Amino acid sequence: MTGRWRSLGGAALRVLAVWAVSSLTLLLLATALPDFRLQSPGGDSLTRTALSAVYGAGAFGLLGALVWPLLVRAFLLVPALVLGLLVFFLNGSLLLVALGLLPEGRGQVAPETAVIVAAVMSATSSATSAFLAVRDDEAYRRRLVRLAGRRARRAEAAAPRTPGTLFVQLDGVGHDVLRDATEGERPLMPTVARWRADGHRLTPWHTDWSSQTGASQLGILHGTNHDLPAFRWYEKESGHTLVSNRPTAAAELQRRAVARTGHPGLLADDGASRGNLFSGGAGQLALVMSVAARRGRATRSRAGYFAYFSDPANATRTAVSFAAEILREAGQSLRARARRETPRVGRGGLYPVLRAFATVVERDVVVAAIVGDLIAGRTAVYADLVAYDEVAHHSGPRHRDTHQVLRGLDRALALIAEAARHAPRPYRIVLLSDHGQSPGETFLERYGLSLGDLVRAGCGLPVPRRVRRTRSGAEAREAARAALGRPEDAAPEPPGQTPRNGAAPGRSGDGHRAVSQPVVLASGNLGLVSFPDMPGRVTREELDRRNPALLATLANHPGIGFLLIRSAAHGAVVLGPAGAEHHLDTGRIIGADPLAPFGPGAADAVRRTDAFPHVADIMVNSAYDPATGEVHAFEEQIGSHGGLGGDQSRPFLLAPADLSPPVPEGAPPLTGAARVHHVLRRWLREAAETGEAAAATPVADEV
C-alpha cells in the first residue's frame, strides 16, 4: 500500500511540474508574441496575468488528455501522412478553445499564432514529462506504454520466463557498412558498437540473385522466395506486371509462399510484424504491405498510426521533425549540386517528402509499435526500418547524408533497448539486413541510353530521342502511398498498348509481321526482358531467328555484365562479351567465364533463378567492377540493389552470443533468405527451450 501511495504521489508531483512549466511557457509566449495576450482589454496585474496563464495551461492540458485521442480516432480514416501535417492545426484549435474558456476575454490569440503557441507548449511539456520520468522506472514504463497505445500488464501477473526475440531489420545496410559504422574511437553507431563489444556476433550472409527487400523478406519471414525473380517482373499468362512492394502483389506473394511451405510464417506463435512487406503469420500487424489492401479496422496498414499520433506531444515532435527533414534534404541536395558531386541523380519532386516520411514518420511509428510489443511481452517481433535504404538510393551508400541516417537509427535502437529493460520478460535483440547497396553511376548517366533503348535498338525498333527516366523502386514510395490511402500506381506500360507510331504490337504500319514489342523492366542493376506475343520461355534459338542482333547487342555492351537465356540445345546459358558462355547445366565454359567477377556463388544463384516459372525471357545483370565495387543501375539510383555485384548481395546478422552461431564451424557460407529463415526459427526454438528449462527450475521464495 505504501508503494502505491508513493507512486500516486510521484505522479501528482509530475503533473504539477508539467503544469507549472506549461504555465510559464504560456506566460513567456504572451509577452513575446504580438498577437497573443492573457489580459483583459483594460489590462491586468502581473498576478492576475499569471493566474490566467495557469488556467489556460491547465485547460489546454486537460483538453489534450481528453479530447486529443478522440480527435485522432475520428481522423483515422484521413491518410496518415496528412494527419501528421494536421497535428499543428488540431493543436492550435485546442488552444483556441482553452483560451476561450478564460473569463472576461483574457485569452486572445490570432489563429496562426495559436498554432505556434500550441506547438511550443506541447514540446516543452513533453520534454519536462520525459525528464521527470527518467528517474522513475515505473513512470518511464507507463510513458512507453502510452506511446505505443498498449496497456501495461497487471503488476500481479507473472512474467513469462521464456525470452522474447526482437528482430530489427535495418533495410539496405550492408555488412561492411555496419562493420565500419561500429568501429573506431567515435563510431557512427555507438549503441550497436557496444553490443558488438559485449559479444554480439556479426555474420555476413549472401542474398539470392534478386537482392531486394521483396525477395529477401519473403524468404526470411515465410521460408521461401521461389518464383520471385526480381523487384518487378512480367507474368505472361496474366499479362500483368507485378511489383513486390505494392499491396496486391505483396498479398499474392505471401499467399504463394504459405501455399508452398504449408506454414504461416516465422511469427505465427504470438508474433508481431511492424513496417514489413509481409506478415510472417503474425497476429499483431501494423504498417504491413500485404494487408494494406484489405478492408477492416484490424487489417488496415494505416491503423498502426493511431497508437503514435494519439499522443499530441509526440505527434507534434514528429511533425516538426518531418518539416526539418524536408529542409535538410533541400540543403543537402543544394550542397551536392554546388560541390558538383558525382555520381548524382535528381532529388526534386516528391523525393524530399518521401525521404522525410521514411526517415521520420515511418521510423517513429514503427519504433513506437516495437516498444508497445516489448511492454506487452510478445514472443517474437520483426520490424523493418527503411530510412537508410531510401537515402542511400539517392545519396550513395557511404555518403555523409547516410551517415546521419545511421546515427538516427542508432538512437532509435538505444530507445528500443531501454524499453526492453522494462519489458515483463527478457528480450534478445537481433539486428539484420535484407540486402546491402552497391554504388555507381546509373546506366543512363554513364552510357546515355536506358536498357529499354538498348533492347529496342537490338530488336531493330526505333529508339526515342527523349528518354523517360525510370522511377526508383524504393520501399518508401509505396509505403507512403499506403499511408495516404491512395490506389496503387500504374504499372509500366503494358504489352499490347498501341505504340506512338500507331502500329499494333507485332505488326508494322503496312500490316506485315514485325518484331514483337518487348517489355523491359528494371530492378536496380537487374533488368528483365520479356516478349509478350511469344508464349512460354523464349529460347535462344527463337530469339536469334526473330531478333538476330539482340543478344550480341546486349552481351557486348560495356555496361552489361552477363545475360541469362534458355537454350533448346544447352539449357540455361549465361552469355558474356566476345562470345563468352557459361552453360549452367553442364558447367561448360567458352572463353572467359562471364560470372567470374561476381564471385563463387554466382552460378548457383543464377541457376536457381533460371528454374523459376516466371523468369524473364532474358535476364540482364549490369557490369560490375570488383576494384571499385561499382555497378550501373537501370533506374535512377546511385546506390542500388536487386542483382549481383558488390555489397548489395552481402547483408548481415548481428546476434547475441548466447544464441547458437548462424553457421556451424566448417559449414558453407550462409546463402539465401530461406536459410536465414531457418536460422531465425532455430533461435526461436532455443528461446522456447530456455523458457522450459527455467520453468523446471524451482524459484526460491522472496524474502
N, C-alpha and C positions, 0 to 999 in steps of 0.2 A: 504493500500500500504506500509506503514511504517513497519507493522508487517511482510509482505512478504520479504522486503529487509533485515530486521533483521534476518529472518530465513535463507535467502540465504547467508548472511554474516557469520552467525554461521556455516553453512555447509562448507563454503570455509575455515574457520579457522580450522575446524576439519580435513578437507582433508590435509591441510598444516601440522598440528600437526602430523598426522599419517605418512605423507611422511617424516617428519623430524626424527621421531623415527625409521622408517624403514631404512632410510639412515644411521643413527648412528649404528643400529644393523648390517647392511651390512659392515660398516667400521670396527667394532669391530671383526666381524667374519673373515674378511680378514686378520686381524692382528693375530688372534688366531689360525686359521687353516692352516696347511702347504700346502694343495693342493688348496688353494684359494687365488687369488691376484687380485687387482684392479689397477695395474700399468702396464705400457708398459715394454717390456723386458729390456729397458735401465734404468728403474727407473723413478719415478716422484716425484715432490714436494708433501708435505702434502696437500696443497690446491688443486692441480690437482687430487690427490687421493680422496679427499673428494668430489670433483665435480663428479668424476666417480661413487662414492657411491650414490650420489644424482640422477644421470642419471639412474643408474642401478635399484635403488629402485623405481623410477618413472616408468620405463619401465615394471618392474615386476608387479607393482600395476595396471597399465593400461591393461596389458595382462590378469591379473587375473579378472579384471572387465569386459573385452570384450570377451575374449576367453573362460574362465573357464565355464560359463553357457553352451556354445555351446559344449564343450568337454563332460560335464556331460550328456547333452541331447543325444549326439551321443553314449555315453556309457550306456544309459538307458537300452538297451537290455542285457547288461552284468549283471550277477547276482549281487544284491545289496551288498551282503557280500563281494564279490570280489572287487566291486567298492570301498568299504571302504578301502580295502588294497591297491588299486591302487592310492589312493589320494596322497601318498608320491611321487610316481614316476611321476604322472602328474604335481604336483607342481614343482618337480625338473626339469622336461622338460621345463616348462615355464621359470624357472630361467635361464636355459642354453640359451634359445632364447633371453631373456632380456639382458644377459651379452654379447651375441654375437653381439648386436646392438651397443656396446660401440666402439668408434673409436680406431684404431691402436692396436687392440688386447689387450686392457687393462683388459678385464674381462675374466680371465682364471680360470676354476674350474673343478676338476675331477667329473665325473657323480655321483659317490656315495656321494661325498661331497655336490654336488648341492642339493641332497635330504634333507640332514641335514640343510643346509642353508635355503632352502625354507620353511621347517617346522618351524624353529625358527622365521623367518620373518613373516610368517602367524600368528603364535601365538602372537607375540609382537604387530603386527598391530591390530589384533582383540582385544587384551586386551586394547590397547590405545583407540581404537574407542569406546569400551563399556564404559570405564572410562569417556570419554568426554561426551558420550550420556546420562549418568545417570542424569546429571544436566539439561538436556533439554528434557522435556516430549515429544515434537513432534518428536525429533530425536530418542528418545528411541522407540517411537511407530513405526517409519519408519523402524527401525532395526528389530523389532519383525515381521513386515510385510514381510521384505526381508527374514528373517529366515524361514518363513513358505511358501514362494513363493506365497503370496497373494498381491493384490493391495489394498491400503487403500481406503476407500470410499471418495468421494469428500467432502471437508470441508463444501460445501454449502448444502449437503444432510441432511435432518432432520433425527436425530437418532430415531429409534423406541422406543416408551415408554414401550412396553411390556418387562418385564425382560426375559433375556435368562436363560437357565438352563444348567449347565455343570455337567455331571455325570462322575466321575473318579472312575474306579474300580481298587482297589489295590488287585490284584489277590492273593488269598490264605491267606490273612491277617485275622485271626480270631478276633472275638470281644474282647476277653481277651488280645490278643497280642496288639491290637491297644489301648485298655484302658491303659495297663501298659506302653506303649511307650509314652503316653501323660500325665503321672502323675509324680510327684516328683519334686524336685528342679531343676534338669537338665534332662528334658525329652529327649528321643531319637528323638522325632519328635516335635520340638518347634513350628513350624508353625501350625500343627494340634492342639497342646496343646492350642495355643492362640485362635484358633477357638472355642474350647470347652469352654474356659474361657469366650469368648464373647457370649456364649449362644447356640452354636450348640448342637443339641440333639443327643446323642449316643444311638442307639437302636439295640439290637440283633435281629436276625431273624433265623429261623431254615430251613435248606435245606430239600429237598426231600431225599429219601433213597440214591439216586445217588448224592453224594456230590462232584461234579466236575464241571469244567467250562462249558463243553458242555451242561449238563442238566440245570445248573443254568442260564447261559447266554441266552440260548434259551428261557427259561421261562421268564426272565427279559425283553428281547428285543421283544419277539413275543407273550408273553402271554400264552404259553403252552409248556410243555416238555413231553406231552403224548407220550408213547411208546419209551422213551429213557431210557432203564433200567440201563445203565452203560456207562463208558467211551468207552468201546469196547464191542461189542456183535455180536452174530451169528444169521443170519436170514435163517431159514431152506428152505423157498420157493425159495430163490435165490441162496443159497449155499455160500453166501458172509459174510465175517466178516467186520463190519462197525466200524470205529474208528472216534470219533466225532470231532477230531481236524484236520482231513485231508480234503482237499478241496472238493472232490467229496461227502464225507459223510456230510460235513457241508452244502453244497448246497442242498442235498436231505432232510436233517433235516429241513432246513429253508423252503423248498417247502412244506413239510408236515405240518409244523406249520401254514403257511399262509393259506393253504387249510382248516385247521381245524378251525381257528379263523375267516377267512374271512377278516382279516385286515392286512395291510402290516407291521405294527410294531410300536414300540414306537417312532421312529424317522422319521415318514412319513412326518411330517409337517416341512419343512425346517431344516432337521436334518443332522448330520454328524456322521459317525461311523468310529472310528480310532483304529486299532490294535485289533479288535474283531474277534471272530469266525463267527459272523453273522452280517448282515447289519442293522437289525432293521427297514428296509424300508427306510433308509436314501438315499438321493440323492447324498451326498458327501461321498465318500468311499476312505479309504487308509488303506492298510495292513489288509484287511478283508478276512478271510479264505474262506468264502462261495463263493466269486467271484474270488478266486485266480486261478481257473482252466479255467476261461473264457478267450477268446481272445479279444483283443481290447485295445486300449490305455486307455480308461476310466475305465476299469474294472480290469486291471492287478493289483495284490496286490503290485507289485514292483513299480508301478507308484508313490506311495506316497513317495518314497525315493528321487525323483528328487528335491522336494522343499527344502529338507535339504542339500543334497550334492552339490547343485548348489552354495552354499556359501563355497569358498575354506578354509576360516579360520575355520569354524565350522566343515567342513569335516576333516580337519587336527586334530582338537581337539578331535573329536570322534575317529579317527584312533589311536591317541596316547593313549586315554583312553581305547580303545579296547585292545591294547597291554598291557597296565598296568594292566587291569583286568585279563588277562590271567596269568601274572606273579603273581598277588595277589592270584589267585586261587591255583597256584602251591605252593606258600609259605604256604597258609592256609592248604592245603592238607598234606604237609610235617609236619607241626606243629601238626596236628591231629594224624598223624602216630607216631610222636616222643613222644607225650603225651599218646599214646595208648588209645585214646578216644573211648568210646563205648556208643551206637552202632555206627558203621561206615560202609559205603559202598564204593565201588570203585569209584574214581573220576578221572580216567585217560581217555585215548582215546580222543574222541571229546568233552567230557564234558567241559573242560576249554573254548573251543571256543564257545560252546552253551551258557555257562554262560555269557561270555563276550557279546555275541550277545543280550541276554535278558536284561542284566543289563546296557549296554551302548548303542549299536546301536538302538535297538528297543525302548528303553526309550527315547533317544534323538529325534528320528524321530517322535514318537508319540507326545511328548511334543511340538515339532515344529508345528505339524499339529494342535494340540489344540490351540496354540497361534494364528495361522492363522485363525481358526474358530472364535475365540473370536474377533479378529480385524475385521473380515468380518461380525460379528454380527449374526451368526447363531442362530436360535431359540433354538435348542436342540442339544447337543453334548454328545456322550457316548464314552469313551475311556478306554482301558484296559492297565494297566502297570503290566507286568508279572514278574518283576525282583525278588521280594520276593519269589514267589512260586517256581521258578526254583532253587534258592539257598537253600531254606528250605527243598526241597526234599532230598538233598544230605548232608546238614549240620545239619538239625534239625530245628524245628520252633522257638526255643528260643536260638539258638546258637549265639555266638559273631559274626559269619560271617553274620547272618541275621540281627543283629543289625546294622551293617554297611550298609546293603542294605536299611533298614528303614530310616536311616539318608539321604541317597541319594534320596530316594523317597520324603522325606520331602522337600529337596532343590528343587526338580522338582515342587512340589506343590507351593512352595513360588514363583517360576518364573511364574507359571500359574496364581497365584493370582495377581501378579504385572501386568501381561498382561491384566487381567480382568479390572484393574483400567483404562486402556487406551482404552477399547472397546467402541464402539459407543452406547452401551446400558448397563444397569446394568445386572450383572450376579449373579445367585445363584449357588454356588458350593456345590454339594452333593458328598460326598465320600461314597463308599460302597464296599463290597467284595462279591464274589460269593460263597465262602466256606472258612473254616479255614484249619488247618492241625493238625493232631494228631501224637505225637511222638511214637517211639517204634522200637524194633528190627524187621527186616524182618522175615517173616515166615520161609524162607530158613535158615537164620542165626540161628534162635532160635531152630529149630527142625531138621535141617539137610536134609530136603527134601522140594520140592516145592509142591504146591497144585496139580499140574498135576501128580506128582509122587504118591501123596496120593490117588487121584481118580483112577489112573491106578491100584494101589495095591488093592483098594476096588473092582475093576472090575475083579480081577484075571489076569491082564495083566502084562507082565514083566516091571520092573522099571529100567531105565538106570542107570548105576553106576555114570556116569558123568552128572551132572545137568546143563542144559543150562540156564543161567541166563535170567530172564525176563527183557526186555528192559523197561526202565522208560517211562511213557506216558506223561512226562512233556510237557507243551504247547510250550516251546521254540524250541524243536526239529523240530516240523512240521512248525513252523513259520520260522525257519532258512532254511528249505528245500524249502519253498515257495519263500523266498528271493533269494535263489540260483537258482530258476527256475528249480529245479530237479523234476523228476517224483515222485509220491508217493511211499513210501517204501512198500515192500512186506508185505502183511498181514500175521498173524500167519499161520502155516502150515494148509492148507485147508483140510477139511474132504475128504476122498476118495483117498488121496495120498497113494501110497504103502508104508507100514511101512518098517523099516530097515530089518526085518526078511524075507521080500519078500512075506508075505501073504497079500492078498487083504483084505480091510476092511470088517468085518463081516464074514470072512472065516478063518479057521485055515489052517495050511500048508498042511493038507491032504484033504482039500475041505469041511470039516464038518462045520456046523454053529458054530460061536463063538460069544462071547460078542462083542458088537459094539465098535468101536474106538471113545472115547469121544473127544469133542472139549472143552478144558479148557482155559478160558481167565481170565486175571487179570485186575482189575481196582482199584488200591490202595489196601485197605483191603476188597474189594468186589470181589468174584470170581463167575464165571458163567460156568456151566457145561451143555453141550448140546450133544445129541445123534443124529447125522445126519440121520442115517438109520431108525430112529423111527419117523414117521411123526407126526406133531402136538405136543402139550404139553404132554410130557410123564407123566403118573400118578404114584403115589407112588406104587400102586399095580403092575403095569407093571415093574417098577424098581425092586421091591422085587422078582418078578418071574425071571427076567433075570440076575440081579446082587444082589443076596440076602445079600451080606455083605457090599455093598457100603454105604447105608445110615447110618448104625451103625458105620462103619469105620470113616465116616466124622463127625457125630454128637458127637461121644465120644472122638474125638481128642482134647487135651487140648488147641490147638491153634485155634479151631473153636468155635465161639460164638453161631451161630444158622444156620439152613438151612431153606429155603422156598421151599416147593414142593406142588404139586397139588394132592389131593386125590379124587378118583372117589366117595368115600363114604362121605367124610367130607369137600370137597372143599379145600380152602387154609389152609395149615397146616405148622406151624413152629416147627421144631424139635430141641431139645437141648440134652445135655448129660443125661445119666442114664434114658433114656426113657421119658424125659420131652417133652410135646407137648402143643402148643397153637393153638387152632382151631379158625382161624380169622373170619370165617363166623358166628360162634355161640358164640364166646367168651369163650368156654370151655377150661380149663387149666388142664393138667395132670402133677402132680409133680410140680417142681419149674418152674415158668414162664421163658422160655429162653430169653424173651425180657425185663425182668425187669431191668437188668443192663444198658439198653440202653435208659431209660427214658420213660416218659409217652406218648410221641408222636410216639414211635417206631412202635406200632401196626398199627396205621393209615398209616404211611409211607410205611410199608411193604404191607399192604392190597392194597394200591393204585397201587404199582408196580405189584402186582400179576395180576391185570386186564389188563396189557399191552399185546398186541398181540405177541410181540417178547421177552417176559420174558423168561429166560433160563429154561431148564428142572429142574435144581437145582440151586438155588441162595445161595451162601455161604458167610456169613459175619464172619470175624475173631473174635476172642475173644477180649474182652475189659475189662480193669481193671479200675474201677471208682476211685480207690485210687490214681493211678499214671497217669491216662488219656492215657495209652498206648494201642496201637493196633498193629497188625502184618500185614504189607503189603505183598501181594502176588507178588509184584515186588520189584525191588531194590531201595527202598526208606525208609529212616529213619524218614522222615516227610511225611505223606501220607494223602490222602483223596480219597473219592469215595464210602465209605459205611457209616455205622453207628458206633458211638463210639467216644466220646470226642469232642474236639474243632473243628474237621473237619466239623461238622454239625451246627456250630454256628458262622456264619459271622455277619456283622454289617451294619448299615446305620448311617451315620453322616450327619445331615441336618441342615440348618439354622433355627433359632427359628421362623422366620416369615412364615415358611411352616407349614401346619397342622401336628399334630402328626401322625406318621405312623400307630399307633394302637390307636384307641379311648379308653378312660378310661373305664375299665371294660370288654373290648373285649378280646378274647383269643389271645395268642401269635401269632406273625406274622410267619406263616409257609408256606413254599413252594415258589418257584421262581415266579410262576404265580401270587401269591398275591402281591409280591414285584412289579411286572409289573403294577398292578392296582394302587398301591401307587404312583409310579412314574408318571403314566398318570394323576392321580389326581393332583399332584404337577404341571404338565404342564398346566392343565386346570386352576389352581389357578393363574399361571403366566399370562395366557391369560386374565383372568378376571381382574387382576390387571392392565394390559395394557388398557383394555377397560374403566375401571374406570378413569385411568389417562387421556385418550383421551377425556373423557367427562368433565374433569375439565379445565376451562379456564386458559390460561397461560398469566401472566402479560407481557406486553411489556418490553423488556430490556431497561434500562436507558442508 
